[in-house]
């Protein structure tokens, strides 16, 4: 049971990181955002390598489902932009 709660909490945390990444990339659109710029925007002095890994994992996850395009320069896909316009509040 504790493992399930931990996994659910971890999944929820990862979704929040993905949401933050997508929001930043959409906000900067139409300008592309480099991975280093994204990391600089998402990092605080207290964050360490685990934060870098979380952001990289979020970028990879969003790219794999078609919401981010690009490798070094990130852009939201048309699907991500349209989703943002709809503001479903899910």
N, C-alpha and C positions, 0 to 999 in steps of 0.2 A: 504494500500500500504506500509506504514512504517513497519507494522508487517511482511509483506512478505519479505521485504529487510532484516529485522532483523533476520528472520528465515533462509534465504539463507546465510547470513553472518555467523550465528551460525553454520549452517551445514558445510560451507566451513572451518570454524575454527576447527570443530571437525574432519573433514577429514584430516586437516593438522596435528593435534595431532595424529591421527591414523597412518598417514604416518611416522611420526617421531618415534613412538613406534615400528612400524614394521621394519623400517630401523635399529634401534638400536638392536632389537632382531636378525635380520638376520646378522648383522655385527658381533655379538658375537657367532653366530652359528659355531661350534657344541656345544659350552658351553651353558648350560642353564643359564638363567638370572632370578634372583628372582625379585619379585615385588618391594622389598625395594631397590635393586640395580638399577632397572629401574627408580624408583622415584628419587633416588639420582642423576642419570645422567640427568634427565629431569628438575630438580628443580634448580632455582637460589635463591639467598637470597631474592629477591623481591617477589617471588611466595608465595602463601599461600595455604589455604585449597581448594580454587577453582581449583588450578592446580592439586592437588591430585585427586580431583573428576574428572577432565578432563582426566587424565591419566587412572584412574580406568575405566571410561566409555569407553575409547578407547580400553583398554585391553578386556573388556567384549564384545564390538562390534566386534573386530577382532576375538575373540574366537567363537562368535556365528555364524560367517560366514565361519569358518573353516580355518582361516589363522594363528591362534595361538593355541598351545596345552599346556596343563598343567595348574595347579592352582597356586601354589606358585612358581614353577620353570617354566619359560616360554620358549618355543621353537617354531620356525616357523614350520609350517606344510610343507609337500612336495609341496603343491599347492603354498604356499607363496614363497618358495625357487625357484620354477620353474618360477613363475611370475617375480621374481627379476632377474632371468637369462635372461628372454625375454626382459626386459627393454623396455616396450612398449611406454614409453613417453606420456602416456595419460594425 
